[in-house]
Amino acid sequence: MPSVYTVCFCGTACARDEGEVTRYWDYKLLGLFAKNDQRLISHKDIFDKGTGYIPVRLHTEISTHLQDTKKSVTVRGVGENDWYDQMDTCDPLDATLPGAPEELRKYARTYSEGNQRTMGGQIAGWADAALALHAASRAAASGAEQYNFVGHSRGAVESIMAAWFLYAYGGEACRNIPINIFAIDPVPGTGEWYGIQTQLPPNVVNYVGVYAWDHLDVGFSAVIPRPNARMTQQREHEAIEGRGLGSTWQTLANNRQLADPLLASDLPKPEGYRLYATRGRHSTVAGIGTTDGLYDPKKFSDDVAAVPRLIYKMARGYLTRWGTTFHTKSQVRDTVRQLRKRIHTAHSHFDAMAGGQTRTSRYVSRQSVRRVSSIHGVLGWNKYYFEDVVGTPPYRLAYPCTIEQTGGGWVDWTFL
């Protein structure tokens, strides 16, 4: 069994203790109107006790604590500091990946340390390249023979970017080290979608993506990366992969985009590439069990929490299959069958998350359907309707669709 290094990427505005503690800010420290009370920032009870915030909880179950170890590391979310302390600043980012160009190192230094907590940073997400370089540098320095990446939101996108940085800049020692990715609702945000977000590099052996059905907020279009030639086993794809890399970190993969998994195709199904759809919002799939996917612990529901419990079990199962060793047992005792039954007999909660209305075509641009994309670039219309690329959900499962729902893409989807 090869030695394995696991990197757990947090999503936007998530610290490296997300879900493990309840956090307050002291108004007096902020000098805001000399208030004596505290402001609640994040309550750990919005998360299911068995799963916590899934990337952070998985790390603690691998490493036994929140700090980095030789087996596992967490990466903070964009627009946030490492530990969420009110007056804290960030730990420096690692940019020691041997072949990383100075342009990328310089870019990363902007987001490396100091106070990184900004609303603008959370919206723009520009720190994702710096965090991806940090993860790649840590992985390369680990000396491991295999890397397993798990991430949520922009953290999941960073896992793809980090794989590209290892392939492009890791040198002979790291270029071909196999990487497995478990991506939980990867969302690049509203900025430019780079080619290193929409195409898997050749060093990725397995990609598992889990996508939320009921998150319709603007700016949360999910990315579904294209399989690599290892997965498709097509000679023409190998030829495209043989093209040179782009001259900048942003354009590394722009000339190497392979077949679109969201378009119908007669190609054989790719190997090592699995896509899942699940009920719930962007936060639900990462561990939050509230009925609206928001942040009031009084709205916690065991029925809704069945979704993160299922994703948690899946993540542990895949990571274990890929060689990650856990030092604690799974904290979720429900079986997969029990969890799926609970999800699909409590569908009213999930319907309400998407506005509480039946999915219809009454609105212009089908506003009651989520958008997803596998296309890099800034054009907002380079996106698909989620329900159109997955095929028709099984009738026995509660996945609401509009009457326009059609077709399905090249890759088969599994409905949880």
ZAMARGU-4260 file (C-alpha; in steps of 0.2 Angstrom, whole numbers, plus 5000, padded with zeros to 4 digits):
<rodrens>
0) 5000/5000/5000 | 5008/5017/4995 | 5010/5030/5008 | 4995/5043/5007 | 4994/5061/5011
5) 4976/5068/5013 | 4972/5087/5010 | 4955/5093/5016 | 4950/5110/5008 | 4937/5121/5017
10) 4924/5132/5007 | 4923/5150/5006 | 4923/5159/5023 | 4926/5143/5033 | 4940/5142/5045
15) 4950/5127/5050 | 4940/5124/5065 | 4923/5126/5056 | 4909/5116/5064 | 4920/5111/5079
20) 4917/5126/5090 | 4904/5140/5093 | 4911/5157/5089 | 4907/5174/5096 | 4915/5191/5093
25) 4916/5204/5107 | 4909/5221/5101 | 4921/5230/5113 | 4936/5223/5104 | 4929/5230/5088
30) 4925/5247/5096 | 4907/5246/5089 | 4896/5258/5099 | 4904/5251/5115 | 4892/5237/5116
35) 4894/5225/5131 | 4887/5210/5123 | 4894/5198/5110 | 4889/5194/5092 | 4886/5176/5087
40) 4897/5172/5072 | 4895/5153/5070 | 4886/5140/5080 | 4892/5123/5080 | 4875/5116/5082
45) 4869/5120/5065 | 4881/5106/5060 | 4876/5088/5062 | 4885/5081/5077 | 4890/5065/5068
50) 4898/5074/5053 | 4903/5092/5059 | 4909/5102/5044 | 4914/5087/5033 | 4931/5093/5027
55) 4937/5098/5045 | 4929/5083/5053 | 4937/5071/5041 | 4954/5079/5045 | 4952/5077/5064
60) 4947/5059/5062 | 4963/5056/5051 | 4974/5066/5062 | 4965/5065/5079 | 4966/5085/5081
65) 4964/5101/5071 | 4982/5104/5068 | 4992/5098/5053 | 5001/5081/5054 | 5011/5070/5042
70) 4995/5062/5036 | 4983/5076/5034 | 4981/5095/5033 | 4967/5107/5031 | 4967/5122/5020
75) 4957/5138/5025 | 4943/5145/5015 | 4945/5160/5004 | 4941/5177/5013 | 4944/5170/5031
80) 4957/5167/5043 | 4964/5150/5049 | 4956/5149/5066 | 4942/5162/5066 | 4949/5170/5082
85) 4942/5188/5082 | 4958/5197/5081 | 4968/5183/5073 | 4978/5184/5057 | 4982/5170/5045
90) 4996/5158/5046 | 5008/5160/5031 | 5004/5150/5015 | 5017/5138/5008 | 5023/5142/4991
95) 5038/5130/4990 | 5032/5119/4976 | 5049/5118/4966 | 5044/5123/4949 | 5030/5136/4953
100) 5033/5152/4942 | 5037/5168/4951 | 5021/5175/4944 | 5011/5163/4954 | 5022/5165/4970
105) 5019/5183/4969 | 5001/5181/4967 | 5000/5170/4982 | 5010/5181/4993 | 4995/5194/4992
110) 4984/5181/5001 | 4998/5172/5012 | 4996/5180/5029 | 4989/5195/5039 | 4970/5197/5041
115) 4962/5189/5026 | 4944/5190/5033 | 4935/5201/5020 | 4918/5200/5012 | 4925/5206/4996
120) 4937/5192/4996 | 4923/5179/4999 | 4913/5186/4985 | 4928/5187/4972 | 4937/5171/4978
125) 4953/5177/4971 | 4963/5168/4985 | 4959/5151/4978 | 4975/5150/4967 | 4986/5154/4982
130) 4977/5141/4993 | 4979/5128/4979 | 4997/5132/4978 | 4999/5130/4997 | 4990/5113/4996
135) 5001/5107/4982 | 5017/5113/4991 | 5012/5104/5006 | 5008/5088/4997 | 5024/5089/4987
140) 5034/5091/5003 | 5025/5076/5012 | 5035/5063/5002 | 5019/5053/5000 | 5017/5041/4986
145) 4998/5046/4983 | 4988/5061/4987 | 4969/5061/4992 | 4960/5078/4991 | 4943/5081/4998
150) 4935/5098/4998 | 4919/5108/4998 | 4914/5123/4988 | 4929/5134/4982 | 4939/5121/4992
155) 4934/5107/4980 | 4938/5118/4965 | 4955/5122/4973 | 4958/5103/4974 | 4957/5102/4955
160) 4969/5117/4954 | 4981/5110/4966 | 4982/5094/4955 | 4986/5105/4940 | 5000/5114/4950
165) 5007/5097/4955 | 5007/5091/4937 | 5014/5107/4929 | 5026/5112/4943 | 5030/5097/4954
170) 5044/5091/4943 | 5048/5073/4940 | 5046/5069/4959 | 5028/5074/4959 | 5021/5075/4942
175) 5014/5058/4940 | 5010/5054/4958 | 4992/5048/4958 | 4978/5060/4965 | 4960/5055/4970
180) 4947/5069/4973 | 4931/5069/4982 | 4923/5085/4978 | 4907/5092/4988 | 4898/5104/4977
185) 4912/5113/4969 | 4908/5131/4965 | 4921/5143/4958 | 4910/5158/4961 | 4906/5173/4950
190) 4923/5177/4943 | 4932/5170/4928 | 4932/5151/4927 | 4949/5145/4922 | 4954/5130/4912
195) 4962/5122/4927 | 4945/5122/4935 | 4935/5114/4921 | 4947/5100/4916 | 4955/5086/4926
200) 4974/5085/4924 | 4982/5068/4919 | 4988/5064/4937 | 4970/5063/4943 | 4965/5044/4944
205) 4948/5046/4952 | 4936/5060/4953 | 4920/5059/4963 | 4908/5074/4963 | 4893/5077/4974
210) 4881/5091/4968 | 4866/5099/4978 | 4850/5099/4969 | 4841/5113/4978 | 4853/5128/4979
215) 4847/5141/4967 | 4856/5157/4974 | 4865/5168/4960 | 4883/5165/4959 | 4883/5147/4965
220) 4884/5138/4948 | 4893/5122/4951 | 4908/5116/4940 | 4908/5099/4933 | 4926/5096/4927
225) 4930/5086/4911 | 4937/5068/4913 | 4955/5066/4908 | 4962/5054/4895 | 4966/5041/4908
230) 4948/5040/4912 | 4941/5041/4894 | 4955/5029/4886 | 4953/5038/4869 | 4968/5041/4858
235) 4962/5058/4852 | 4961/5063/4870 | 4978/5057/4873 | 4984/5068/4858 | 4975/5083/4865
240) 4983/5080/4882 | 5000/5079/4874 | 4999/5098/4869 | 5010/5110/4878 | 5004/5118/4894
245) 4998/5136/4894 | 5011/5149/4897 | 5003/5156/4913 | 4995/5147/4928 | 4978/5153/4923
250) 4980/5146/4905 | 4989/5129/4909 | 4974/5119/4903 | 4965/5131/4891 | 4971/5122/4876
255) 4969/5104/4883 | 4950/5104/4887 | 4943/5086/4883 | 4926/5080/4880 | 4912/5089/4889
260) 4903/5077/4901 | 4887/5087/4900 | 4884/5085/4882 | 4877/5069/4875 | 4890/5057/4867
265) 4892/5040/4860 | 4909/5038/4869 | 4912/5024/4882 | 4908/5030/4899 | 4924/5036/4908
270) 4932/5026/4921 | 4936/5032/4939 | 4924/5047/4936 | 4908/5047/4946 | 4894/5060/4948
275) 4881/5061/4961 | 4866/5072/4963 | 4858/5075/4980 | 4844/5085/4988 | 4849/5100/4999
280) 4858/5116/4998 | 4876/5120/4996 | 4878/5121/5015 | 4868/5105/5018 | 4879/5094/5008
285) 4894/5100/5019 | 4886/5096/5036 | 4873/5109/5040 | 4856/5101/5045 | 4845/5116/5046
290) 4828/5116/5037 | 4833/5131/5026 | 4851/5127/5025 | 4855/5143/5035 | 4863/5146/5052
295) 4850/5145/5066 | 4852/5130/5076 | 4834/5130/5082 | 4830/5125/5064 | 4840/5109/5065
300) 4831/5094/5058 | 4836/5075/5058 | 4827/5073/5042 | 4838/5086/5033 | 4854/5080/5042
305) 4851/5063/5033 | 4860/5072/5018 | 4876/5077/5026 | 4877/5060/5035 | 4876/5051/5019
310) 4889/5062/5011 | 4900/5060/5026 | 4899/5041/5025 | 4902/5042/5006 | 4918/5053/5009
315) 4925/5041/5022 | 4921/5026/5011 | 4930/5033/4996 | 4945/5039/5006 | 4946/5023/5014
320) 4946/5014/4997 | 4959/5026/4992 | 4971/5022/5006 | 4967/5035/5019 | 4968/5028/5037
325) 4955/5035/5050 | 4960/5034/5068 | 4942/5035/5074 | 4926/5025/5069 | 4912/5033/5059
330) 4901/5044/5070 | 4886/5041/5059 | 4877/5025/5064 | 4863/5025/5051 | 4864/5014/5036
335) 4864/5021/5019 | 4847/5013/5016 | 4840/5022/5032 | 4847/5039/5026 | 4841/5038/5009
340) 4823/5033/5015 | 4823/5048/5027 | 4829/5060/5013 | 4815/5055/5001 | 4801/5055/5014
345) 4805/5072/5020 | 4806/5080/5003 | 4795/5095/5008 | 4810/5102/5018 | 4821/5102/5002
350) 4807/5109/4991 | 4806/5124/5003 | 4825/5127/5002 | 4823/5131/4984 | 4808/5143/4987
355) 4794/5132/4992 | 4787/5132/4975 | 4784/5118/4962 | 4797/5118/4949 | 4788/5125/4934
360) 4792/5136/4919 | 4782/5151/4924 | 4798/5161/4926 | 4809/5168/4912 | 4826/5158/4911
365) 4819/5144/4922 | 4824/5152/4938 | 4819/5137/4948 | 4833/5126/4941 | 4851/5126/4946
370) 4865/5130/4933 | 4881/5120/4931 | 4895/5121/4919 | 4910/5113/4912 | 4916/5128/4902
375) 4930/5140/4907 | 4929/5158/4903 | 4919/5173/4909 | 4903/5171/4898 | 4888/5169/4910
380) 4878/5160/4897 | 4891/5146/4896 | 4881/5136/4908 | 4868/5122/4908 | 4852/5118/4917
385) 4857/5105/4930 | 4841/5095/4927 | 4845/5094/4908 | 4862/5086/4910 | 4858/5073/4923
390) 4845/5064/4914 | 4828/5060/4921 | 4828/5056/4940 | 4821/5040/4945 | 4802/5042/4948
395) 4803/5034/4965 | 4814/5048/4972 | 4809/5065/4976 | 4819/5076/4963 | 4807/5090/4957
400) 4810/5095/4939 | 4802/5108/4927 | 4792/5101/4912 | 4806/5107/4901 | 4818/5094/4908
405) 4826/5085/4894 | 4840/5073/4889 | 4855/5070/4899 | 4874/5071/4896 | 4887/5059/4891
410) 4891/5054/4909 | 4878/5044/4920 | 4873/5052/4936 | 4868/5043/4952 | 4854/5050/4962
415) 4856/5049/4981
</rodrens>
